Amino acid sequence: MTSAQRKLIAGVLIVIGVIGVVIGIIYLTVEAKSLPSVLGSLHGYTGHRTKRGIAALILGGVLILVGGVFAFYRPRP
């Protein structure tokens, strides 16, 4: 695998991870009834979607970590 391909894959993983972290923060800070329809709003429910928020934060963090390792790890020849 060439260096350019590794950087591209790492960049894609990091971007998806950042999107996951942002979605997790949205889930934890916005009430369920006020969420955008893409994230699955619940009408009449005033709580937060905590489980989904934590899952999105963890998944986003893992993707950022894997992308960083993939970008900077160089196997020995």
KAPE-V91140 format. One line per field, one symbol per residue. ss: DSSP state (H for helix, E for strand, C for the rest). A space follows every 50 residues. Layout:
BEGIN
ss->???
END
This chain:
BEGIN
ss->CCHHHHHHHHHHHHHHHHHHHHHHHHHHHCCHHHCCHHHCCCCCCCCCCH HHHHHHHHHHHHHHHHHHHHHHCCCCC
END
